[in-house]
Amino acid sequence: MSAWLPFYVTAMALIGSGAVDTAEIVTATYPLEDAAKAFTASVDPEQVTVDGP
């Protein structure tokens, strides 16, 4: 089991409950048939940015 699994489960629960508004953090969506393309994009530094204070 991945050490990140508890964090992932917590994050998904927060998103699912509406406690986290994803409208400002999700910048792209993909149809299920493009899942491979989505995962490739998720690790591409040209397409992923992290903004913070």
SEZA-601147 format. One line per 2 residues: number of its first residue (from 1); their letters; for each residue x, y, z of N, C-alpha, C, CB. Coordinates in Angstrom, 2 decimals. Glycine has a CB too. Layout:
N
NUM	a	X,Y,Z,X,Y,Z,X,Y,Z,X,Y,Z  ...
This chain:
53
1	ms	0.85,-1.17,0.00,0.00,0.00,0.00,0.89,1.24,0.00,-0.96,0.00,1.22  0.49,2.22,-0.77,1.24,3.47,-0.87,1.12,4.28,0.41,0.76,4.29,-2.06
3	aw	2.20,4.92,0.77,2.18,5.80,1.95,1.26,7.00,1.73,3.60,6.28,2.28  0.97,7.30,0.46,0.11,8.44,0.14,-1.37,8.11,0.18,0.46,8.97,-1.23
5	lp	-1.72,6.83,0.27,-3.12,6.43,0.21,-4.00,7.14,1.23,-3.23,4.95,0.40  -3.61,7.26,2.50,-4.48,7.96,3.46,-4.73,9.41,3.07,-3.88,7.91,4.85
7	fy	-3.74,10.08,2.51,-3.90,11.47,2.08,-4.85,11.55,0.89,-2.54,12.08,1.71  -4.71,10.61,-0.03,-5.59,10.57,-1.20,-7.03,10.34,-0.76,-5.13,9.46,-2.18
9	vt	-7.24,9.38,0.12,-8.59,9.08,0.60,-9.19,10.30,1.29,-8.57,7.88,1.58  -8.42,10.97,2.11,-8.90,12.18,2.79,-9.22,13.28,1.78,-7.84,12.68,3.80
11	am	-8.34,13.48,0.81,-8.57,14.51,-0.20,-9.85,14.22,-0.99,-7.37,14.61,-1.16  -10.04,12.97,-1.39,-11.24,12.62,-2.15,-12.50,12.80,-1.30,-11.15,11.17,-2.66
13	al	-12.42,12.49,-0.03,-13.57,12.67,0.86,-13.91,14.15,1.00,-13.29,12.06,2.25  -12.90,15.00,1.15,-13.13,16.44,1.26,-13.74,17.01,-0.02,-11.82,17.16,1.58
15	ig	-13.22,16.57,-1.15,-13.77,17.03,-2.43,-15.20,16.53,-2.59,-12.88,16.55,-3.61  -15.42,15.27,-2.31,-16.74,14.68,-2.45,-17.79,15.33,-1.56,-16.68,13.23,-2.15
17	sg	-17.37,15.80,-0.38,-18.31,16.42,0.56,-18.60,17.87,0.21,-17.76,16.33,1.97  -17.81,18.44,-0.71,-17.98,19.84,-1.07,-17.16,20.78,-0.21,-19.42,20.21,-0.98
19	av	-16.37,20.23,0.71,-15.55,21.06,1.59,-14.42,21.75,0.82,-14.97,20.22,2.72  -14.02,21.17,-0.29,-12.98,21.76,-1.13,-13.62,22.11,-2.47,-11.76,20.79,-1.32
21	dt	-13.57,23.37,-2.83,-14.10,23.83,-4.11,-13.03,23.63,-5.17,-14.55,25.33,-4.04  -13.26,22.70,-6.07,-12.26,22.39,-7.09,-12.32,23.31,-8.30,-12.42,20.97,-7.54
23	ae	-13.31,24.18,-8.36,-13.48,25.05,-9.54,-12.24,25.90,-9.80,-14.69,25.95,-9.35  -11.54,26.28,-8.75,-10.36,27.14,-8.93,-9.06,26.36,-9.10,-10.23,28.08,-7.75
25	iv	-9.10,25.06,-8.84,-7.85,24.31,-8.93,-7.80,23.32,-10.08,-7.62,23.57,-7.64  -8.94,22.98,-10.65,-8.98,22.07,-11.79,-9.03,22.91,-13.05,-10.20,21.09,-11.71
27	ta	-8.01,22.78,-13.87,-7.92,23.62,-15.07,-8.15,22.85,-16.36,-6.58,24.28,-15.12  -8.29,21.53,-16.26,-8.54,20.73,-17.46,-9.31,19.48,-17.06,-7.22,20.36,-18.17
29	ty	-10.17,19.04,-17.96,-10.87,17.77,-17.78,-10.73,16.97,-19.05,-12.37,17.99,-17.41  -10.77,15.67,-18.91,-10.61,14.76,-20.04,-11.72,13.72,-20.02,-9.21,14.09,-20.00
31	pl	-12.20,13.30,-21.18,-13.14,12.19,-21.21,-12.42,10.90,-20.80,-13.78,12.04,-22.63  -13.16,9.94,-20.31,-12.56,8.70,-19.82,-11.67,8.03,-20.86,-13.64,7.74,-19.39
33	ed	-12.07,8.10,-22.11,-11.26,7.44,-23.15,-9.90,8.11,-23.34,-12.02,7.43,-24.47  -9.72,9.31,-22.80,-8.44,10.00,-22.87,-7.69,9.96,-21.54,-8.65,11.45,-23.29
35	aa	-7.97,8.95,-20.72,-7.34,8.85,-19.41,-5.81,8.81,-19.51,-7.84,7.60,-18.68  -5.28,8.08,-20.46,-3.82,8.00,-20.62,-3.24,9.39,-20.91,-3.44,7.02,-21.74
37	ka	-3.91,10.15,-21.75,-3.46,11.51,-22.07,-3.52,12.40,-20.82,-4.34,12.12,-23.21  -4.56,12.23,-20.03,-4.71,13.02,-18.80,-3.58,12.73,-17.82,-6.06,12.74,-18.14
39	ft	-3.26,11.45,-17.63,-2.17,11.10,-16.71,-0.83,11.61,-17.23,-2.11,9.59,-16.51  -0.62,11.56,-18.54,0.61,12.10,-19.12,0.70,13.60,-18.86,0.67,11.82,-20.63
41	as	-0.40,14.31,-19.05,-0.42,15.76,-18.81,-0.18,16.09,-17.34,-1.75,16.35,-19.25  -0.64,15.21,-16.45,-0.53,15.50,-15.01,0.91,15.48,-14.51,-1.34,14.51,-14.23
43	vd	1.82,14.90,-15.26,3.22,14.88,-14.84,4.11,15.73,-15.74,3.74,13.45,-14.82  3.49,16.45,-16.66,4.23,17.33,-17.57,4.41,18.70,-16.92,3.50,17.45,-18.94
45	pe	5.64,19.08,-16.59,5.86,20.37,-15.92,5.39,21.57,-16.72,7.30,20.54,-15.60  5.25,21.41,-18.04,4.73,22.50,-18.86,3.23,22.72,-18.65,5.01,22.21,-20.34
47	qv	2.55,21.68,-18.17,1.10,21.75,-18.02,0.64,21.82,-16.58,0.47,20.58,-18.68  1.53,21.61,-15.64,1.16,21.61,-14.22,1.87,22.76,-13.53,1.51,20.26,-13.55
49	tv	1.11,23.58,-12.84,1.71,24.67,-12.07,1.15,24.65,-10.66,1.44,26.04,-12.74  1.94,25.12,-9.75,1.50,25.23,-8.36,1.67,26.67,-7.94,2.30,24.26,-7.41
51	dg	0.56,27.29,-7.62,0.59,28.67,-7.17,0.40,28.68,-5.66,-0.51,29.53,-7.87  1.01,29.60,-5.02,0.86,29.69,-3.57,1.09,31.09,-3.08,1.81,28.75,-2.87
53	p	0.96,31.24,-1.79,1.15,32.59,-1.22,2.57,33.08,-1.34,0.75,32.61,0.23
